[in-house]
Amino acid sequence: MKLQDYLLLNSKMKRIEKLVDTWQIDYAFERLKPAIDDGFEYEDIQNFLLIRFDEFIQGGKLDELIERDKKMNEDGGK
Protein backbone atom coordinates (compact mmCIF):
# COMPACT_ATOMS: atom_id res chain seq x y z
CA MET A 1 0.00 0.00 0.00
CA LYS A 2 1.34 3.40 -0.94
CA LEU A 3 1.94 5.86 1.85
CA GLN A 4 -0.65 8.29 0.43
CA ASP A 5 -3.27 5.52 0.27
CA TYR A 6 -2.48 4.51 3.85
CA LEU A 7 -2.76 8.09 5.10
CA LEU A 8 -6.11 8.55 3.33
CA LEU A 9 -7.47 5.28 4.71
CA ASN A 10 -6.21 6.08 8.21
CA SER A 11 -7.82 9.52 8.04
CA LYS A 12 -11.15 7.98 7.02
CA MET A 13 -10.96 5.38 9.79
CA LYS A 14 -10.27 8.04 12.44
CA ARG A 15 -13.17 10.16 11.17
CA ILE A 16 -15.57 7.19 11.25
CA GLU A 17 -14.43 6.35 14.78
CA LYS A 18 -15.41 9.87 15.86
CA LEU A 19 -18.87 9.52 14.30
CA VAL A 20 -19.77 5.96 15.27
CA ASP A 21 -20.19 4.31 18.65
CA THR A 22 -17.28 1.88 18.34
CA TRP A 23 -18.25 0.23 21.64
CA GLN A 24 -21.42 -1.11 20.01
CA ILE A 25 -19.43 -2.39 17.04
CA ASP A 26 -16.92 -4.11 19.31
CA TYR A 27 -19.79 -5.63 21.29
CA ALA A 28 -21.36 -6.95 18.08
CA PHE A 29 -18.02 -8.50 17.13
CA GLU A 30 -17.79 -10.18 20.53
CA ARG A 31 -21.23 -11.68 19.89
CA LEU A 32 -19.74 -13.46 16.84
CA LYS A 33 -17.36 -15.54 18.98
CA PRO A 34 -19.69 -18.59 18.96
CA ALA A 35 -19.22 -18.76 15.20
CA ILE A 36 -15.45 -18.96 15.69
CA ASP A 37 -15.93 -21.55 18.43
CA ASP A 38 -18.05 -23.53 15.98
CA GLY A 39 -15.19 -23.63 13.49
CA PHE A 40 -15.97 -20.79 11.11
CA GLU A 41 -12.95 -19.06 9.64
CA TYR A 42 -12.45 -15.32 9.99
CA GLU A 43 -13.06 -14.97 6.25
CA ASP A 44 -16.45 -16.69 6.64
CA ILE A 45 -17.44 -14.17 9.29
CA GLN A 46 -16.11 -11.30 7.21
CA ASN A 47 -18.23 -12.46 4.28
CA PHE A 48 -21.24 -12.83 6.58
CA LEU A 49 -20.83 -9.25 7.79
CA LEU A 50 -20.38 -7.89 4.27
CA ILE A 51 -23.47 -9.71 3.03
CA ARG A 52 -25.54 -8.50 5.98
CA PHE A 53 -24.34 -4.94 5.42
CA ASP A 54 -25.20 -5.20 1.73
CA GLU A 55 -28.66 -6.55 2.61
CA PHE A 56 -29.11 -3.62 5.01
CA ILE A 57 -28.28 -1.16 2.23
CA GLN A 58 -30.09 -2.94 -0.61
CA GLY A 59 -33.08 -3.75 1.58
CA GLY A 60 -33.77 -0.08 2.12
CA LYS A 61 -32.96 0.07 5.84
CA LEU A 62 -30.36 2.80 5.37
CA ASP A 63 -32.79 4.82 3.26
CA GLU A 64 -35.38 4.49 6.03
CA LEU A 65 -32.90 5.84 8.59
CA ILE A 66 -31.95 8.74 6.33
CA GLU A 67 -35.59 9.62 5.71
CA ARG A 68 -36.38 9.38 9.43
CA ASP A 69 -33.51 11.74 10.28
CA LYS A 70 -34.52 14.12 7.51
CA LYS A 71 -38.10 14.21 8.81
CA MET A 72 -36.91 14.76 12.38
CA ASN A 73 -34.75 17.68 11.24
CA GLU A 74 -37.64 19.18 9.28
CA ASP A 75 -39.93 18.79 12.32
CA GLY A 76 -37.42 20.50 14.57
CA GLY A 77 -36.22 17.32 16.25
CA LYS A 78 -39.64 16.14 17.41
C-alpha positions, 0 to 999 in steps of 0.5 A: 500500500502506498503511503498516500493511500495509507494516510487517506485510509487512516484519516477515514478510519479516524473520522468514522471512529469519531462519528460511530459508537465503536463500543457497540461495534466491538460488542457486536463482534464479541457476539460473533465468537460462537461462530469462531468456536463452531469452526468458522474461519475469519473470512467466513465471518467477514463475508457474513458481515459484508453480506448483511451490510449489503442486505441492510443497504439494498433492503432499504434500511439505510434509506429508512434511517436517512428519511427518518432523520430528515423528517426529524430535522424538518420537524425541529427534532420532534 
